[in-house]
């Protein structure tokens, strides 16, 4: 039974349940560097835990948070003390305290404040306006940081800390093209960009130009790549699958994302993995069978 650990940062579209599927594409003898231009919550890289990894993202707050853990600036005890203190204020004052912390975060950028608004914001969303300020509303649960919930988050931070102590992980804030350009032969680039023509207000725009630029830089790289994207749902298909990605190997499987503020807007869709890695018989058959794994939250 494979254990998949949930990271301390939440995000809509997180790949937690897809980690074993993504891992099935990686060659068993892989010894290069794992590179993510869109690391997001870090759930894939931290669970695969290669010896060496470069995790990059254009969102500086994600990178600052993981760098703070990696450098020993914050740890499980710091997180517990902070969440207990601010959680008590939230329970006492109510949503005004959430907006106070959000404003403080937007002005100062504290990694702990980022964790707070991420876990107390609406529906686990990460969203910033054009000025780079978080604008996620409160989840309307003043008792959000109950002792058991705080312990869960603390344990997630401890898992990240323990993973990073035994690995060579580098976290950098930079654009995806710069990150891909740093890849060398023998590396694997895992790309999980905002999904084209879908929800792309995570931290800046993602459209036709960005999708085509990603295709171009991956084609020029000497490294292999794995791309996560959407294939189709009940209503429409991803036109870029045929126009940009059809020359590579492709795997698909059904997946359900809890994306969208309203329940009726959350629908299943077919996820695609696009790669120029040679596929084994095992990875090709993976979408057809139930993978056995346990999510540790």
C-alpha positions in Angstrom: 0.0 0.0 0.0 1.5 3.3 -1.1 1.2 6.2 1.3 0.5 9.6 -0.2 1.1 12.5 2.2 -1.0 15.7 2.0 1.1 18.9 2.1 0.3 21.8 4.6 -0.7 24.1 1.8 -4.1 23.4 0.1 -5.1 24.3 -3.4 -8.0 23.6 -5.8 -6.8 21.1 -8.4 -4.2 19.6 -6.1 -2.8 16.3 -7.5 -2.8 14.3 -4.3 -4.9 11.4 -5.7 -2.9 11.4 -8.9 0.6 11.1 -7.5 0.7 7.2 -7.8 -0.3 7.5 -11.5 2.3 10.2 -12.2 4.9 8.1 -10.4 4.1 5.1 -12.6 5.4 7.0 -15.6 8.8 7.7 -14.0 11.4 5.1 -14.9 12.4 2.9 -11.9 16.1 3.7 -12.5 15.6 7.5 -12.6 18.6 9.2 -10.9 18.5 12.7 -12.3 17.0 15.9 -11.0 13.2 16.3 -10.7 12.2 19.7 -11.9 8.8 21.4 -11.5 8.2 24.8 -13.2 4.7 24.9 -11.5 5.3 23.3 -8.1 2.2 24.7 -6.5 1.6 22.9 -3.2 4.6 20.7 -3.8 2.5 17.5 -3.4 4.1 15.7 -6.4 7.7 16.4 -5.8 7.6 16.0 -2.0 5.9 12.6 -2.3 8.1 11.3 -5.1 11.0 12.6 -3.0 13.9 12.1 -5.5 17.4 12.7 -4.2 17.6 16.1 -5.9 14.8 18.4 -7.0 14.2 21.9 -8.3 10.7 23.2 -7.4 9.8 26.5 -8.9 6.7 28.6 -9.1 5.8 32.2 -10.0 3.9 32.6 -6.8 6.5 33.9 -4.3 4.4 33.1 -1.3 4.5 29.3 -2.0 8.2 29.4 -2.5 8.8 31.6 0.7 6.7 29.1 2.7 8.7 26.1 1.7 12.0 27.9 1.8 11.2 28.9 5.4 10.8 25.2 6.3 13.8 24.2 4.3 16.1 26.8 6.0 14.8 25.9 9.5 13.1 29.3 9.9 9.8 27.7 10.8 9.0 24.2 12.0 6.2 22.2 13.6 6.5 23.9 17.0 6.4 27.4 15.4 3.3 26.4 13.4 1.5 25.0 16.4 2.1 28.0 18.5 1.1 30.4 15.7 -2.1 28.6 14.8 -3.2 28.1 18.4 -2.7 31.8 19.0 -4.3 33.1 15.9 -7.0 30.4 16.0 -8.1 31.6 19.4 -8.4 35.1 18.1 -10.4 33.9 15.1 -12.8 32.0 17.4 -13.2 35.0 19.7 -13.3 37.8 17.1 -14.8 36.0 14.1 -14.2 36.8 10.4 -12.8 40.2 11.1 -9.7 38.5 12.4 -9.3 36.6 9.2 -9.4 39.8 7.2 -7.0 41.4 9.6 -4.5 38.5 9.0 -5.1 38.7 5.2 -4.4 42.4 5.2 -1.2 41.8 7.2 -0.1 39.1 4.9 -0.7 41.3 1.8 1.5 44.0 3.4 4.2 41.8 4.9 4.1 38.4 3.2 4.7 36.3 6.3 4.9 32.5 5.5 2.8 31.8 8.6 0.2 34.3 7.7 0.1 32.7 4.2 -0.6 29.3 5.9 -3.3 30.8 8.0 -5.3 32.4 5.2 -4.8 29.3 3.0 -6.3 27.1 5.6 -9.0 29.6 6.8 -10.0 30.9 3.3 -12.9 29.8 1.2 -12.8 26.3 -0.3 -9.0 25.9 -0.1 -8.4 28.4 -2.9 -5.2 30.2 -3.8 -6.1 33.4 -5.7 -4.5 36.8 -6.1 -5.6 39.9 -7.9 -3.7 41.8 -10.6 -1.8 43.7 -7.9 -0.6 40.4 -6.4 -2.8 40.6 -3.3 -4.7 37.7 -1.9 -8.5 38.2 -2.3 -9.9 34.9 -1.0 -12.9 35.4 1.3 -13.3 33.8 4.7 -14.6 30.3 4.9 -17.1 31.4 7.6 -15.9 28.9 10.2 -14.6 30.8 13.2 -13.8 27.5 14.9 -11.6 26.4 12.0 -8.5 25.9 14.1 -9.7 23.3 16.5 -6.9 21.3 18.3 -7.3 18.3 16.0 -7.1 20.5 12.9 -4.0 22.3 14.2 -2.3 18.9 14.9 -3.1 17.8 11.4 -1.4 20.8 9.9 1.6 20.5 12.3 2.1 16.9 11.2 2.0 17.9 7.6 4.7 20.5 8.2 6.7 17.9 10.1 6.5 15.5 7.1 7.8 18.3 4.8 10.6 19.1 7.3 11.7 15.5 7.6 11.6 15.0 3.8 13.7 18.0 3.1 16.3 17.1 5.7 17.3 14.0 3.7 17.0 15.4 0.2 18.6 18.2 -1.9 15.6 20.3 -2.7 15.8 23.9 -4.1 12.8 26.2 -4.1 12.9 29.2 -6.4 10.5 31.9 -7.6 10.8 32.3 -11.3 8.9 31.9 -14.6 8.4 28.5 -16.2 10.6 29.1 -19.2 13.6 30.0 -17.0 13.0 26.8 -15.0 12.8 24.5 -18.0 16.0 26.1 -19.4 17.9 24.9 -16.3 17.0 21.2 -17.1 19.7 18.9 -18.4 19.8 15.5 -20.1 18.8 12.9 -17.6 16.4 15.2 -15.7 12.6 14.9 -15.7 10.5 18.1 -15.9 7.0 17.6 -14.4 4.6 20.4 -15.5 1.3 21.1 -13.9 0.4 24.5 -15.4 -2.9 26.2 -15.0 -5.3 24.3 -17.2 -5.8 26.1 -20.5 -9.4 27.4 -21.0 -10.3 26.5 -17.5 -9.6 28.0 -14.0 -6.5 30.2 -14.5 -6.7 33.0 -11.9 -4.3 31.3 -9.6 -1.4 33.8 -9.9 -1.5 35.5 -13.3 -3.0 34.7 -16.6 -2.6 31.5 -18.6 -3.7 31.4 -22.2 -2.8 30.5 -25.8 0.6 32.3 -25.7 1.7 30.6 -22.5 0.6 27.1 -23.6 2.4 27.4 -26.9 5.5 28.8 -25.2 5.5 25.8 -22.8 5.3 23.4 -25.8 8.2 25.2 -27.4 10.6 25.2 -24.4 9.8 21.6 -23.6 10.5 20.6 -27.2 13.9 22.4 -27.1 14.9 20.9 -23.7 17.3 17.9 -23.5 15.4 16.6 -20.5 12.3 14.4 -20.6 9.0 15.8 -19.5 5.6 14.8 -18.0 2.7 17.2 -18.4 -0.6 17.2 -16.5 -3.5 18.7 -18.3 -7.2 18.1 -19.0 -8.4 16.0 -21.9 -12.2 16.4 -21.9 -15.3 16.5 -19.8 -18.9 15.9 -20.4 -19.3 19.3 -22.1 -16.2 19.9 -24.2 -12.7 18.8 -25.1 -9.3 20.4 -24.7 -8.5 21.6 -28.3 -4.8 21.9 -27.4 -4.4 18.2 -26.9 -4.7 17.7 -30.7 -3.0 20.9 -31.8 0.0 20.9 -29.5 0.5 17.6 -27.6 -0.6 14.8 -30.0 2.9 13.9 -31.0 3.8 12.6 -27.5 2.7 9.6 -25.5 -0.6 10.2 -23.7 -2.4 8.5 -20.8 -5.9 9.3 -19.6 -8.0 8.6 -16.6 -11.2 9.9 -15.0 -10.7 12.3 -12.1 -12.9 14.6 -10.1 -11.8 18.1 -9.0 -13.5 20.0 -6.3 -13.1 23.2 -8.2 -15.6 26.0 -8.2 -17.5 27.9 -5.5 -20.8 26.1 -6.3 -21.4 22.3 -6.0 -23.1 22.2 -9.4 -20.0 23.7 -11.1 -17.8 20.8 -9.8 -17.8 18.1 -12.5 -15.7 15.0 -13.3 -13.3 15.2 -16.2 -10.7 13.1 -18.0 -7.2 13.9 -16.9 -4.3 13.5 -19.3 -0.6 12.8 -18.8 1.5 13.8 -21.8 5.1 12.6 -21.9 8.1 12.0 -24.1 9.3 9.2 -21.8 9.0 5.7 -23.0 5.9 4.1 -21.4 6.1 0.7 -19.7 3.3 -1.8 -19.9 2.6 -1.1 -16.3 2.1 2.6 -16.7 0.0 2.1 -19.8 -2.4 -0.2 -17.9 -2.5 1.9 -14.8 -5.5 4.0 -15.7 -7.5 0.8 -16.3 -7.1 -0.6 -12.8 -7.7 0.7 -9.3 -4.4 1.8 -7.8 -3.9 1.0 -4.1 -2.8 3.9 -2.0 -3.5 5.5 1.3 -3.8 9.3 1.7 -2.2 10.5 4.9 -3.8 13.8 5.9 
